[in-house]
Amino acid sequence: MSTGKKNTDVVVNQKFRIRVLIIGAGSTSAPMIKLLINDQSISISAVVDKDAGAPGIALAEQLGISTSKNYHDFIEDNNLDMIINMVENPALHQKLAKEKPLHTILIGQSSAMLIWTMLGEHKKKKILKDTFRSTWTTTHGQIAGGFIIGRGDKMQEVGRLISQVSPTSTAVFIRGESGTGKELVARMVHKNSILHESHLITVNCTALSPTLIESELFGHKKGAFTGAHSDHIGLFERSHNGTLFLDEIGDMPSALQAKLLRFLQSGEIRPIGGIEVKKVNVRIIAATNRDLEAAMEKDEFRMDLFYRLNAFTIHLPPLRERKEDIPQLAYTFLKNVKAKLNKSISKISLEAMSIFVEHNWPGNIRELRNVVERAAVLTSSYEIKARHLPLYLQPQHSSESSRAIPKNLNEGFMALKAKAINTFEYEVVSKYLLENGGNVSRAASAARVPRRTFQRLMSKHKINTDTFKAGESSQQKRE
């Protein structure tokens, strides 16, 4: 029985409506209630909050919506389609997830804010109709731990593969373009495996010197080579009873590929200069953005190693092939960055979101995250607008109007020319770094300029490579 007020006089439309329970009636829930109450496809079952004087409770009572202090009065209702949890309490969210009916969708505050934004904009325009509709359900592509990876068919398949392979000891091969989230998938596999309480060690095969990578991976004995003043335990041995993630394995030297293949076949390692063979229990997860089929044709990658790794492969689609996930990803990144910047940014304008959806994102998720972070830094209001986006994303940048003469010519030709050059250098250098994960050598090579020249441009424009890297340093990381 409800402990609060319940209106029994509300006439419910007999046609199908989405039945929604709102938990949390603070200041942010009142605008949400106003928007939802005006949508003919939605029926608010109740608003719940321990505080009977909360703004949302008062509004609900005015509108004739049932209220309560206890969500248990409603959560077991099998006719309930959705629960919107506006309370920022992870423990409560987990509790709701366990207690709700299986078919009932549970969304948190960040997803609710996305719905709020899209509902508001939908009343003005219908540009993102499909995107708007997609925000009514959270992703079903989930694994243990509740990490949402996307609602489209391709990411649903990725989620299914992760859930299938995680509990096993099978080696996993993750393939996808730079910035698609290969390391994140590796971490998800590890966290949902029987080894999750042990460590995950990550090594970027391109970040290690070719002369040292064998020693780093397999270890060495004292005196094995010049400079080997003591025994060194390699990453394979350190990963015993854990997981070793080999990122950018496509760039691994050929000689080392043979040694890796032997380990995958036998589970044994021999340090450089050592005689004794050691048996280690390590799960291998490997990833690459290279076209390994082409590399095999050039004898740059061993065919036998490829087929050994390819036993269980997860292909990550580029962001341009999963545009339905862009709004949710953008708001997730916004939520993370606003906490870091201590800003109260809650909205991405319809124009900015339209640009996000239309852009091809060669840098994939990494590029989107960095664009959202940059825009959040630039905005001085609660909203990210199109003008806060990088120049190359703005509509006029790709049109003939971008070549027009500046309206204000007071600065003079040379000053205007210098500004244009600086803008070009900053945007292009940033783009090369973005597409190459912050790796200066690869970015300079892609730009076809000497590394020293590229570094000079970075220094000139105060560009930090950390901005373009996915998360922490990827040379060696542990969990």
HELIX and SHEET records of a PDB file:
HELIX    1   1 SER A   29  ILE A   37  1                                   9    
HELIX    2   2 PRO A   55  GLN A   62  1                                   8    
HELIX    3   3 TYR A   71  ASP A   73  5                                   3    
HELIX    4   4 PRO A   90  GLU A   99  1                                  10    
HELIX    5   5 GLN A  109  HIS A  122  1                                  14    
HELIX    6   6 LYS A  129  SER A  134  1                                   6    
HELIX    7   7 ASP A  153  VAL A  165  1                                  13    
HELIX    8   8 LYS A  182  LYS A  191  1                                  10    
HELIX    9   9 ILE A  213  PHE A  218  1                                   6    
HELIX   10  10 LEU A  235  ARG A  238  1                                   4    
HELIX   11  11 ILE A  249  ASP A  251  5                                   3    
HELIX   12  12 SER A  254  SER A  266  1                                  13    
HELIX   13  13 LEU A  292  GLU A  297  1                                   6    
HELIX   14  14 MET A  303  LEU A  309  1                                   7    
HELIX   15  15 LEU A  319  GLU A  321  5                                   3    
HELIX   16  16 LYS A  323  ASP A  325  5                                   3    
HELIX   17  17 ILE A  326  LEU A  341  1                                  16    
HELIX   18  18 LEU A  350  GLU A  358  1                                   9    
HELIX   19  19 ASN A  364  LEU A  378  1                                  15    
HELIX   20  20 ALA A  386  HIS A  388  5                                   3    
HELIX   21  21 LEU A  391  LEU A  393  5                                   3    
HELIX   22  22 PRO A  395  SER A  398  5                                   4    
HELIX   23  23 GLU A  400  ARG A  403  5                                   4    
HELIX   24  24 PHE A  413  GLU A  435  1                                  23    
HELIX   25  25 VAL A  440  ALA A  447  1                                   8    
HELIX   26  26 ARG A  451  LYS A  460  1                                  10    
HELIX   27  27 THR A  465  PHE A  468  5                                   4    
SHEET    1   A 5 THR A  67  SER A  68  0                                        
SHEET    2   A 5 ILE A  42  VAL A  48  1                                        
SHEET    3   A 5 ILE A  18  ILE A  23  1                                        
SHEET    4   A 5 MET A  82  ASN A  85  1                                        
SHEET    5   A 5 ILE A 105  ILE A 107  1                                        
SHEET    1   B 6 THR A 313  HIS A 315  0                                        
SHEET    2   B 6 VAL A 172  ARG A 175  1                                        
SHEET    3   B 6 VAL A 282  THR A 288  1                                        
SHEET    4   B 6 GLY A 242  ASP A 247  1                                        
SHEET    5   B 6 LEU A 200  ASN A 204  1                                        
SHEET    6   B 6 LYS A 477  ARG A 478 -1                                        
SHEET    1   C 2 GLU A 268  ILE A 269  0                                        
SHEET    2   C 2 LYS A 278  LYS A 279 -1                                        
SHEET    1   D 2 LYS A 347  ILE A 348  0                                        
SHEET    2   D 2 GLU A 383  ILE A 384  1                                        
END                                                                             
